[in-house]
Amino acid sequence: MIELSTIPDLRRWVRAERAAGRRVGLVPTMGYLHEGHLRLVDAARGQAGAVVMSIFVNPLQFAPSEDFARYPRTLDDDAKLAAERGVDFLFTPTREDIYPEYAPVVIVHPGSIGKEWEGAVRPHHFEGVLTVVAKLFHIVMPDVAVFGQKDLQQAAAVKAMVRDLNFPVGILVAPTMRDPDGLAMSSRNRYLSAKERELGLKLSKALFAMHDAFVKGERRASALEATG
């Protein structure tokens, strides 16, 4: 695995891969890798001959009251995991590389898809996500990029951006990976107390129960909601 921290270096290597006839896959992350991230690498490997993983804790998607300063940064451990999983290029830019003027003048607005659900309680979050993803797409120029189904609203927003801005990138959404108790794997699970983790499991249990009822033929929304 080759670790690259500057945009010109990464672009040079990617051009060489493409000149050799290999498709390029991108797995964007903020690091603190777990098995869910590594399954995204597997999915990218199934679609591309060269896999780029980016690790960048993107300040634009954090509100002032959120955990940007304490978000786990474990680059040495992440690099080892990425190499073991078969990542070809690990891209680890600095904030100055991605945002030379500290904060961009131009941002990507998610439109109506960014106003509901998570967007309703995290204003500007999806603007930050789409802006950094757009920059990564321009830097790497991947043939395919892989996102996790766990962040479904994010994946939908990225798909809409690719469609509306005509990015020549295929978007693959990989299944959610879960811990044995059913909780979706997430870098932020480390923040949960034992009680909070127990409460968090109620959501996945409700969703699985609704899914099972749907598979068995229940189509009434009110009945599915009651099951949940």
N, C-alpha and C positions, 0 to 999 in steps of 0.2 A: 504493500500500500504506500502511496505517495501522499505526504501531507503538504498542502499548499495553503499559504495564507494571503497571497496577493492575487488580485484579479488578473493581471497580465499573465502570471505563471499558469493559473488555472486555464485561461483561454488557450494558451499555447498547447497545453497537454490535451485539451478537448479537441482542438483542431487536428492534432496528430491522430487521435483515436478515430475521428470521423474520416480523415483521409485514408485510414487503414480499412475503412468499410464497416466500422463497428458503430452500432447505435449507442446512444448515451442516455442513461437513466439518472434521474436526480431524486434523492431522498432528503428533503429539507427538515432539519431538526433544530432544537435549542439545546441539545446535549442532555446529559444525565441519562444516558441510554438504558433502556430495558428491553425485554424480549419483544415487546410490541414494535419498537423502532427496528429491531433486527429483522423482524418478519417483513417489514417494508423493504429492507435490503433484498431479501429473498425474492419478493415480488418484482422488484426492479431488475434483478438478475435474470428473471424469466422473460423479460422484455427487451433487454439491452446487453450488449457485450462489454460495456464499460459503465461502472456505477460510481457516481459522485454522491457523497454525503456531505451536506453542509451542517456546520454547528455554529450557530450565532444566536445569542440571546438578544432578541429584537426589542429595543426600548420603546418603539412606537406602539406596540400592542399592549403595553402595561399602562394602567392608570396611575396617577401619582400615589394613590393609596395602596397599590398592589405590591407584589413581591419581587420587583425587578432586582433590587439590591441583594436579596437573600436567595434568589433562585439558584439552585445548585449548579456549580460550575466544576466539572470533574473531567477536564480535557484528557489527562493522561489515561485514566481508566476508559474513557470513551474511545480513545484512539486504539487501545488494545482490543476492545470489543469489536470495533469496526473492522480492524484488520483481520481478526479471527473469522468474521462473518463474510469476508471477501470483498469489502469495499475497495475500489481501485484508487480513488482520489478522495481524500478528506480535506474539505475546504473550510478553513477556520479564519475568516476575516475579522478584522477589528471594527469597532464602531466607525472609526475614521475611514476605513475602506468602503463601508456601505453608505455612510452618511458624511461625506466630506465637509459639509457645511453644518454639521451637528444635527440639524433637523431639515428634512427636505422641503422645498417650496411646493413641489408637485406631489400629491398623494393620489392613491387610487381609492375612489369612494365605492362602497359595496352596493349602494342603492337600497332598495326596500328590503333586500335579503339580510342586510346588516342591522335592521332596526328592531327585529323581533328576537324572542328567546334570549340567547346569551347576549346579543347586541343590545337588548333593552336594558340590561343591568350593567353592561360594560360599554358605555358610549365610546366610540372611536376605536374600539378593539379591532374590528374587522378592517378598518382603514389601514391600521398598522400591519395587519397580517397580509392584506393584498398588496400593499406597497412593497414590503420586503420580498414577497413571493414574485412579484413582477420584476423586481431588480435581479433576483436570482435567476429567473428565466432568461433575462437579457444577458446576464453574465455567463451562464452555463450553456444556454441554447440547447436544452435537452430534447430528445425525441419523446421521452415519456417522463412524467413525474409521479411519484407515489405518495398518497396521503392515507391516513388511517380513518376508518369508518367511525371510530370513537368520536372524532371531531367532525360530526356530520355537517353541521352548519358551515364550518370552515371549508370543507370539501365542496359543498354546494356553491359557496361564494367563489372559490377558485375556478370551478367549472364555468360559472357565469362570466367571470373575467376573461377566461381563455376564449370563450365563445364571442363575447362582445368586442374584445380588443384584437381578435384574430391571431392569437398566439399559435404558432405551429407546434403545439405540445399536446401529446395525449395525456389524459389524466386517468390514473388508475387508483381506485379506492380499495384498499385492502381491509379484510375483516378485522374486527376488534379482537384483540387478545385480552384474556381475562386471567386473573389469579385463580387458584383452585377454589376459593370461596365465592367466585363469581364477580368480583369487583373488577371493572375495566382497569387495565394497567395504565398508570399515569405517573409522570415524574413528580407530580404534586401529592401523590398518595402519602408521601412521607410526612406531610403536615397533619394527617388525620390521627386523632386519638383512637383508642380501641372502641370507644362508644360511637364516635363519629363514623368509623369504618363500618360498624354494625348497622348504623342508620343508613349509610350510603348503599348498603346491599339491598335495601328495600326497593330501590328504584329498579335495579336489574331484575329482581324477583318478580316485580309487578309487570315489567315489560315481557319477560319470558312467559308469564302466565297468560298475558293477553295474546302473545304470539301463538301459544299452544291452542288457545281457544279459537283463534282465527284459522289455524291449520285444520282444526276439527270441523270447521264449517260455519262458525259464528261470524256474521257480517254486520250485526247491529252495533253501531258505534256506542250506544248507551250501555249495551250489555258488556262489551269489551272494556269500557271504562269502569264499569262496576266490578268486573273481574280484577282489574288492576288495583 
